[in-house]
């Protein structure tokens, strides 16, 4: 019989082996999109202008993959430290499922899959963090698409029972062998198959799914009849209680739209990033000027009087937090909208920014759609 010390040492070796494999996999998964981006930049000058949209789509897809890896790593660290926080609100499952399907649509189309979605007509609403639940659903749909041979069938069905909402994700793909089912949600775990080229990822996606769902008071389970028999993941979440007459989240708000042209100051010490963002905003009809340091930013605000400042937090010299505090000292700038742009997504960074006087905190890289939506929201409120 093995001693307790020997068992502990073997367990440590096993954990170390899994961690080393995880780090090697992470390096490999980062190199794939980076290589594609590098190649795209090399051929960029030689491409026919009519083919630029295809090249842009390739680069956009690789950037999304890098962002997904980054988000998974940050979230895994927060969960292990007990620091992942939820911003709960009433969320309609119909909209969540539609958004998740839209996010994974390029992969589904490339694989030639058929996806069917079954959602009851009546609204099904849960209480949860919309972005986190979207991450859960998109992850499960993506897994189904990856581990199903081309031209496969995927299905999503939504329903309720006993005070819980359930979402089932079914595919007719690779399946999971019975002896692997108990380990599928373990960190750094992957189903290894040398003949399955799309078995990518870094082995923490399903662990994140389980952790996020459980933080919502729900559960996630998996069922499979074995290899090549497909599998079904089931997520259960507590139903939210709507008060009489309250609008349901699945019904779009009336009057939603874009904002009118704004005078905007973009502040970022990475000049190329600032100019690219300014160019996108000008394309949307806004008047934009750029500053690359805090002192210049304050002078521009006082002289140019922009309506909105998009301000990087980490600047050479004076930080974005100090710039915001200095601007808020001027009473004549009471209507100025300050939007923080930061690479840090932790709650403490968000809290410090809001305390410094920012109206909104956005995490880089920020899509132009998110910026336009934020501008519409904040400038209307002001």
C-alpha positions in Angstrom: 0.0 0.0 0.0 1.4 3.4 -1.0 2.3 5.9 1.7 0.4 9.2 1.9 3.6 11.0 1.1 4.2 8.9 -2.1 0.6 9.4 -3.2 1.0 13.2 -2.7 4.3 13.2 -4.7 2.7 11.3 -7.5 -0.3 13.7 -7.5 2.1 16.6 -7.7 4.0 15.1 -10.6 0.7 14.5 -12.4 -0.4 18.1 -11.8 3.0 19.4 -13.0 2.8 17.2 -16.1 -0.7 18.6 -16.9 0.5 22.2 -16.3 3.5 21.7 -18.5 1.3 20.3 -21.2 -1.1 23.2 -20.8 1.7 25.8 -21.2 3.0 24.0 -24.3 -0.5 23.9 -25.7 -1.0 27.6 -25.0 2.2 28.5 -26.8 1.1 26.4 -29.8 -2.4 27.9 -29.8 -1.0 31.4 -29.7 1.4 30.8 -32.6 -1.4 29.7 -34.9 -3.3 33.0 -35.1 0.0 35.0 -34.8 1.4 33.1 -37.8 -1.8 33.8 -39.8 -1.6 37.5 -38.9 2.1 37.7 -39.8 1.4 36.1 -43.2 -1.5 38.3 -43.9 0.6 41.4 -43.2 3.3 40.1 -45.5 1.0 39.6 -48.5 -1.1 42.8 -47.8 0.8 45.0 -50.3 0.4 42.5 -53.1 -3.3 41.7 -52.8 -5.8 42.9 -55.3 -8.1 45.6 -53.7 -11.1 43.4 -54.5 -9.6 40.7 -52.3 -9.0 42.9 -49.3 -12.3 42.0 -47.7 -11.2 38.3 -47.7 -7.9 39.2 -46.1 -9.6 41.4 -43.5 -11.9 38.6 -42.5 -8.9 36.3 -42.0 -7.2 38.8 -39.8 -10.4 39.5 -37.8 -10.9 35.8 -37.2 -7.4 35.4 -35.9 -7.7 38.4 -33.6 -10.9 37.0 -32.1 -9.0 33.7 -31.4 -6.3 35.6 -29.6 -8.9 37.5 -27.6 -10.6 34.3 -26.7 -7.4 32.8 -25.4 -6.6 35.9 -23.4 -10.1 36.1 -21.9 -10.0 32.4 -20.9 -6.7 32.8 -19.2 -7.8 35.9 -17.2 -11.1 34.3 -16.2 -9.3 31.0 -15.1 -7.0 33.0 -12.9 -9.9 34.9 -11.3 -11.9 31.8 -10.7 -8.9 30.0 -9.0 -8.5 33.1 -6.8 -12.2 33.4 -6.1 -12.3 36.9 -7.7 -14.7 36.4 -10.6 -17.6 38.8 -10.0 -21.0 38.7 -11.8 -23.1 41.7 -12.8 -26.5 40.2 -12.6 -29.5 41.4 -14.4 -32.6 39.9 -16.0 -31.5 38.2 -19.2 -33.7 36.7 -21.9 -32.4 33.3 -23.2 -33.7 33.9 -26.7 -31.4 36.9 -27.3 -28.5 35.1 -25.6 -28.8 32.1 -27.8 -29.1 34.3 -30.9 -26.0 36.3 -30.0 -24.0 33.1 -29.2 -25.0 31.5 -32.5 -24.0 34.7 -34.4 -20.6 34.7 -32.7 -19.9 31.1 -33.7 -21.6 31.4 -37.2 -18.3 31.8 -39.2 -17.0 28.5 -37.8 -20.4 26.7 -38.4 -20.4 27.9 -42.0 -16.8 26.9 -42.7 -17.6 23.4 -41.4 -20.8 23.2 -43.4 -22.9 22.3 -40.4 -26.7 22.5 -40.1 -27.8 24.2 -36.9 -31.4 24.1 -35.6 -32.6 26.1 -32.7 -35.8 25.4 -30.7 -37.0 28.1 -28.3 -40.5 28.5 -27.0 -42.5 31.6 -28.1 -43.0 32.7 -24.5 -40.0 34.6 -23.0 -37.7 32.6 -20.7 -35.7 34.9 -18.4 -32.9 34.1 -16.0 -31.0 36.3 -13.6 -27.4 36.5 -14.5 -24.4 38.2 -16.0 -25.2 38.6 -19.7 -21.6 38.6 -21.0 -20.6 35.6 -18.9 -23.6 33.5 -20.0 -23.0 34.5 -23.6 -19.4 33.2 -23.1 -20.8 29.9 -21.8 -23.2 29.4 -24.7 -20.8 30.4 -27.4 -18.2 28.1 -25.9 -20.5 25.1 -26.0 -21.7 25.8 -29.5 -18.1 26.3 -30.7 -17.1 22.9 -29.1 -20.0 21.2 -30.9 -19.0 22.7 -34.2 -15.3 21.8 -33.7 -15.8 18.2 -32.6 -18.3 17.4 -35.4 -17.2 16.2 -38.8 -18.0 18.6 -41.7 -21.6 18.8 -42.8 -22.8 17.6 -39.4 -25.9 18.5 -37.5 -26.1 20.7 -34.4 -29.1 21.5 -32.3 -30.0 23.8 -29.4 -33.2 23.4 -27.4 -34.5 25.6 -24.6 -37.2 24.8 -22.1 -38.2 25.0 -18.4 -39.0 22.6 -15.6 -39.3 22.9 -11.8 -38.2 26.6 -11.6 -35.2 26.1 -13.8 -34.4 27.0 -17.4 -32.5 24.4 -19.4 -30.5 24.7 -22.6 -29.4 21.5 -24.4 -26.5 21.6 -27.0 -26.6 18.4 -29.1 -24.3 17.3 -31.9 -23.7 14.1 -34.0 -19.9 14.4 -33.8 -16.9 12.9 -32.2 -18.6 11.9 -28.9 -16.9 11.2 -25.6 -15.9 7.8 -24.4 -17.5 6.7 -21.1 -14.3 6.6 -19.1 -13.6 10.2 -20.1 -16.9 11.7 -19.1 -16.0 12.2 -15.4 -13.0 14.3 -16.3 -14.4 16.5 -19.1 -14.8 19.5 -16.9 -11.4 19.2 -15.2 -8.9 22.0 -15.7 -6.2 21.5 -18.5 -8.2 18.4 -19.7 -8.6 17.7 -23.4 -9.8 14.6 -25.3 -6.7 13.7 -27.3 -7.2 12.3 -30.8 -4.3 12.4 -33.3 -6.8 11.9 -36.2 -8.9 14.9 -35.2 -7.2 18.1 -36.5 -9.7 20.5 -35.0 -9.0 19.4 -31.4 -7.5 22.7 -30.5 -7.9 25.0 -27.5 -6.0 25.1 -24.2 -8.1 22.8 -22.1 -9.8 25.3 -19.8 -12.9 26.2 -21.7 -15.3 23.6 -20.2 -13.9 24.2 -16.8 -14.8 27.9 -17.2 -18.3 26.9 -18.4 -18.8 24.8 -15.3 -17.5 27.5 -12.9 -19.5 30.3 -14.4 -22.7 28.3 -14.5 -22.3 27.2 -10.9 -21.7 30.8 -9.8 -25.1 31.5 -11.3 -26.6 28.8 -9.1 -27.0 26.4 -12.0 -25.4 23.2 -13.2 -23.9 21.8 -16.4 -23.7 18.1 -17.4 -22.6 16.0 -20.4 -24.0 12.8 -21.9 -22.6 10.7 -24.7 -23.1 7.1 -25.9 -19.4 6.9 -26.8 -17.1 7.5 -29.7 -18.7 8.8 -32.9 -22.1 8.9 -31.2 -22.2 12.7 -30.6 -22.8 14.3 -27.2 -25.2 16.5 -25.4 -24.3 19.3 -22.9 -27.1 20.5 -20.7 -27.0 23.9 -18.8 -29.6 24.5 -16.1 -30.1 28.0 -14.7 -32.6 29.3 -12.1 -35.5 31.2 -13.6 -35.9 34.9 -12.8 -39.1 36.3 -11.3 -40.6 39.1 -13.3 -42.8 41.6 -11.6 -46.3 42.3 -13.2 -46.1 44.7 -16.1 -42.3 44.6 -16.3 -40.8 44.5 -19.8 -39.0 41.2 -20.7 -35.4 41.3 -21.8 -36.2 39.5 -25.0 -38.3 42.3 -26.3 -36.1 45.0 -28.0 -36.4 48.5 -26.5 -38.2 51.1 -28.6 -36.2 54.0 -30.0 -32.8 52.3 -29.9 -30.5 53.8 -32.5 -27.2 55.5 -33.2 -26.0 58.8 -31.8 -25.6 62.0 -33.7 -22.2 63.3 -34.7 -20.0 64.1 -31.7 -16.8 66.0 -31.1 -14.4 63.4 -29.7 -10.9 63.4 -28.3 -9.0 60.1 -28.5 -6.0 59.9 -26.0 -3.5 57.0 -26.3 0.3 57.0 -26.2 0.3 54.4 -28.9 -0.1 56.9 -31.8 -0.9 54.3 -34.4 -3.7 52.8 -32.3 -5.1 56.3 -31.6 -5.1 57.2 -35.3 -6.8 53.9 -36.3 -9.5 54.5 -33.7 -9.9 58.1 -34.8 -10.2 57.0 -38.4 -13.0 54.5 -37.5 -14.9 57.1 -35.6 -14.6 59.6 -38.4 -16.0 57.0 -40.7 -19.0 56.9 -38.4 -19.5 60.6 -38.9 -17.8 62.0 -35.8 -15.3 64.9 -35.5 -12.1 63.5 -33.9 -8.8 64.9 -32.7 -6.0 62.9 -31.2 -3.6 63.4 -28.2 -0.8 61.0 -27.2 -0.1 62.2 -23.6 -2.0 63.4 -20.6 -0.8 67.1 -20.6 -1.8 67.5 -24.2 -5.1 65.8 -23.6 -6.0 68.3 -20.9 -5.0 71.3 -23.0 -7.0 69.9 -26.0 -10.1 69.5 -23.8 -9.9 73.1 -22.5 -9.2 74.6 -25.9 -11.2 72.4 -28.3 -14.1 71.5 -25.9 -14.9 68.0 -27.2 -18.1 66.4 -26.0 -16.5 63.0 -25.4 -13.0 61.9 -24.4 -11.8 58.3 -25.1 -8.9 58.0 -22.6 -6.4 55.3 -22.3 -5.6 54.5 -18.6 -1.9 53.7 -19.0 -0.1 56.6 -20.5 3.5 57.7 -20.4 3.9 60.4 -17.7 0.5 61.4 -16.4 -1.9 58.5 -16.1 -5.4 58.4 -17.5 -6.7 58.3 -14.0 -4.9 61.6 -13.1 -6.1 63.2 -16.4 -9.7 62.3 -15.5 -9.4 63.7 -12.0 -7.9 67.0 -13.3 -10.6 67.4 -15.9 -13.3 66.8 -13.3 -11.9 69.7 -11.3 -13.2 72.1 -14.0 -16.8 72.9 -13.3 -17.3 74.3 -16.8 -16.7 70.7 -18.1 -19.6 69.2 -16.2 -21.2 67.8 -19.3 -18.0 66.1 -20.6 -18.3 62.4 -21.2 -15.2 60.4 -20.1 -14.8 56.9 -21.4 -11.9 54.8 -20.1 -10.0 52.4 -22.4 -8.0 49.8 -20.6 -6.3 46.5 -21.1 -7.2 45.5 -17.5 -10.6 43.9 -17.0 -10.4 43.3 -13.2 -13.0 44.9 -10.9 -10.5 46.9 -9.0 -9.3 48.7 -12.1 -12.9 49.4 -13.1 -13.7 50.7 -9.6 -10.7 53.1 -9.5 -11.6 54.5 -13.0 -15.1 55.2 -12.0 -13.9 56.8 -8.7 -11.6 59.0 -10.8 -14.5 60.4 -12.7 -15.0 58.2 -15.7 -18.6 57.6 -16.9 -17.8 54.3 -18.5 -15.0 51.7 -18.5 -14.3 49.7 -21.7 -11.8 46.9 -22.0 -9.4 46.9 -25.0 -9.7 45.9 -27.8 -13.0 47.7 -28.1 -15.2 47.1 -31.1 -16.5 50.0 -33.0 -20.0 48.7 -32.5 -19.5 48.7 -28.7 -18.1 52.3 -28.9 -21.1 53.5 -31.0 -23.5 51.9 -28.6 -21.7 53.5 -25.6 -21.6 56.9 -27.2 -25.4 56.7 -27.9 -26.1 55.7 -24.3 -23.9 58.2 -22.5 -24.4 61.3 -24.7 -28.2 60.8 -24.5 -28.0 60.5 -20.7 -25.9 63.7 -20.5 
